[in-house]
Amino acid sequence: MRIANLSGRLALIVDGRAVDVAKASDGRFSADPQAVYEHWDEFRSWAAAADLPAGASFDPAELGSPAPGPRQTLAIGLNYRDHASESGFAAPEGLPPVFTKFVTSISGPVTQVKLPADGSTDWEVELVAVIGRRAEGVAEADAWEHVAGLAAGQDISERVAQLAGPAPQFSIGKSYPGFAPIGPWLVTPDEFDDPDDLELRCAVNGEEVQKGRTRDLIFSVPALIAALSAVLPLLPGDVIFTGTPAGVGLGRNPQRFLAAGDELVSTVEGIGELRQTFIA
């Protein structure tokens, strides 16, 4: 199953066309895309049995984030060994660094992003997991039962702001408007042959800069949910950015950052793509 945020309304994507959930359910489910996660099990049962009307075509630019207003966004750093190495860090032995991306940074899959004046804006393609069932003290073996679905994400990062001291400001440097595109929709785990092994790609102006697989995560999606839920409850609709593979601009020699006019395309296998263009 694929669900989307189409012009601010919850939609099911069926054969590439959009079905408005509030209308199809006669108001049983809200049009608010974020609200569905509080009723995820009920919604899944309804969607599996519903006699849905024909869907409508849509423009991908009309899509918003499938989780536009999470109460908690947890982002994971250094969760691929090759990215930890290119960043000058040893691979973490325990839970990797955890930070947040504030909710006003979240956007849909096709956007224009205004570049901060610092001039060191970087890319980080990531798999995003959205929680569908409250997770507290969850065992790794049971973690997928708490995942509503997966989406593509970009952890766009302003490195000057992120690394300014005396202590790094990860959350601030990664939370400018538009710095957390998510989408193009949410895909339920059962849609994948193996949700723990998906390919990620990222290209700048058509040049591939990142390519990796989620099987190489140090902490897999289930391992992250187990580790995080041992500390705090994960709530329905919460978002987890799971980390990025090697190939970011900061780790290159010479370093490379995004400029006005650049197009950033980020793809996750079995889900789809994000497309950001950057303006001064």
Long-range contacts (C-beta under 8 A, 24 or more apart in sequence): 1-44, 1-47, 1-48, 1-149, 1-187, 1-188, 1-190, 1-191, 2-185, 2-186, 2-187, 2-188, 2-191, 3-33, 3-36, 3-66, 3-149, 3-185, 3-186, 4-33, 4-63, 4-66, 4-183, 4-184, 4-185, 4-186, 5-33, 5-63, 5-64, 5-65, 5-66, 5-68, 5-108, 5-183, 6-58, 6-62, 6-63, 6-64, 7-62, 7-64, 8-33, 8-64, 9-33, 10-35, 10-36, 12-47, 12-52, 12-55, 13-55, 13-185, 14-52, 14-55, 15-55, 16-55, 17-54, 17-55, 17-56, 17-57, 17-58, 18-55, 18-56, 18-57, 18-58, 19-52, 19-53, 19-54, 19-55, 19-56, 20-56, 23-53, 24-50, 24-52, 24-53, 25-50, 33-64, 33-65, 33-66, 33-67, 33-68, 34-67, 34-68, 34-69, 34-70, 34-237, 37-67, 37-130, 37-131, 37-132, 37-148, 37-236, 37-237, 38-236, 38-237, 40-132, 40-133, 40-148, 40-236, 41-132, 41-133, 44-188, 60-109, 60-110, 60-184, 60-275, 61-110, 63-108, 63-109, 63-110, 63-183, 63-184, 63-185, 64-107, 64-108, 64-183, 65-106, 65-107, 65-108, 65-109, 65-151, 65-180, 65-181, 65-182, 65-183, 66-130, 66-149, 66-151, 66-182, 66-183, 66-185, 66-186, 67-106, 67-130, 67-151, 67-182, 67-186, 67-237, 67-239, 68-106, 69-103, 69-106, 69-237, 70-103, 70-106, 70-130, 70-237, 70-238, 70-239, 71-235, 71-237, 71-238, 72-100, 72-232, 72-234, 72-235, 72-238, 72-239, 73-100, 73-101, 73-102, 73-103, 73-106, 73-180, 73-238, 73-239, 73-240, 73-241, 74-98, 74-100, 74-228, 74-234, 74-238, 74-239, 74-240, 74-241, 75-99, 75-100, 75-101, 75-155, 75-174, 75-240, 75-241, 76-219, 76-224, 76-240, 76-241, 76-242, 76-243, 77-170, 77-243, 78-218, 78-243, 79-217, 79-218, 79-219, 79-224, 79-242, 79-243, 79-244, 80-212, 80-216, 80-217, 80-218, 80-243, 80-244, 80-245, 80-246, 81-216, 81-218, 82-212, 82-216, 82-245, 82-246, 83-243, 83-244, 83-245, 83-246, 83-247, 83-248, 83-251, 85-246, 86-246, 86-247, 86-248, 86-250, 86-251, 87-248, 87-250, 87-251, 91-218, 92-218, 95-219, 95-227, 95-228, 96-218, 96-219, 96-243, 97-170, 98-228, 99-170, 99-171, 99-174, 100-171, 100-175, 101-155, 101-171, 101-174, 101-175, 101-179, 101-180, 101-241, 102-171, 102-175, 104-175, 104-177, 105-174, 105-175, 105-176, 105-177, 105-178, 105-179, 105-180, 106-180, 106-181, 106-182, 106-239, 107-177, 107-178, 107-180, 107-181, 107-182, 108-181, 108-182, 108-183, 108-184, 109-152, 109-181, 109-182, 109-183, 109-184, 109-272, 109-273, 109-274, 109-275, 110-184, 110-274, 110-275, 110-276, 111-178, 111-181, 111-275, 111-276, 111-277, 112-178, 112-276, 112-277, 112-278, 112-279, 113-156, 113-177, 113-178, 113-179, 113-276, 113-277, 113-278, 113-279, 114-176, 114-177, 114-178, 114-278, 114-279, 114-280, 115-258, 115-259, 115-260, 115-278, 115-279, 115-280, 116-158, 116-161, 116-176, 118-158, 118-159, 118-160, 118-161, 119-160, 119-257, 120-158, 120-159, 120-160, 120-250, 120-257, 121-156, 121-157, 121-158, 121-159, 121-257, 121-258, 121-278, 122-156, 122-157, 122-158, 122-159, 122-248, 122-249, 122-250, 122-257, 122-258, 123-154, 123-156, 123-157, 123-202, 123-204, 123-209, 123-210, 123-248, 123-249, 123-258, 123-264, 123-266, 124-154, 124-155, 124-156, 124-157, 124-202, 124-210, 124-244, 124-248, 125-152, 125-153, 125-154, 125-200, 125-201, 125-202, 125-210, 125-244, 125-245, 125-266, 125-267, 125-268, 126-152, 126-153, 126-154, 126-155, 126-200, 126-241, 126-242, 126-243, 126-244, 127-151, 127-152, 127-153, 127-198, 127-200, 127-214, 127-221, 127-242, 127-268, 128-152, 128-153, 128-182, 128-239, 128-240, 128-241, 128-242, 129-221, 129-224, 129-225, 129-239, 129-240, 129-242, 130-186, 130-237, 130-238, 130-239, 130-240, 131-225, 131-234, 131-235, 131-236, 131-237, 131-238, 131-239, 131-240, 132-236, 133-236, 134-233, 134-234, 134-235, 134-236, 135-225, 135-228, 135-229, 135-233, 135-234, 136-229, 136-233, 136-234, 137-229, 137-230, 138-225, 138-226, 138-229, 138-234, 139-226, 140-222, 140-223, 140-225, 140-226, 141-222, 143-221, 143-222, 143-223, 143-225, 143-226, 144-189, 144-195, 144-221, 144-222, 146-225, 146-229, 146-234, 147-189, 147-221, 147-225, 148-186, 148-188, 148-236, 148-237, 149-186, 149-187, 149-188, 149-189, 150-186, 150-187, 150-189, 150-192, 150-195, 150-198, 150-221, 150-268, 150-271, 151-182, 151-183, 151-184, 151-185, 151-186, 151-187, 151-268, 151-271, 152-182, 152-183, 152-184, 152-200, 152-266, 152-267, 152-268, 152-271, 152-272, 152-273, 152-274, 153-180, 153-181, 153-182, 153-241, 153-266, 153-274, 154-179, 154-180, 154-181, 154-202, 154-264, 154-266, 154-274, 154-276, 155-179, 155-180, 155-241, 155-244, 156-180, 156-181, 156-264, 156-276, 157-248, 157-250, 159-250, 159-257, 178-276, 180-241, 181-266, 181-274, 181-276, 182-239, 182-274, 183-272, 183-274, 184-271, 184-272, 184-273, 184-274, 185-271, 185-272, 187-270, 187-271, 191-270, 192-270, 195-221, 196-220, 196-221, 196-222, 198-268, 198-269, 198-270, 198-271, 199-267, 199-268, 199-269, 200-244, 200-245, 200-266, 200-267, 200-268, 200-269, 201-266, 201-267, 202-247, 202-264, 202-265, 202-266, 202-267, 203-264, 203-265, 204-258, 204-262, 204-263, 204-264, 205-262, 205-263, 206-263, 209-247, 209-248, 209-249, 210-244, 210-245, 210-246, 210-247, 210-248, 211-245, 211-247, 212-244, 212-245, 212-246, 212-247, 213-245, 214-242, 216-245, 217-242, 217-243, 218-243, 219-243
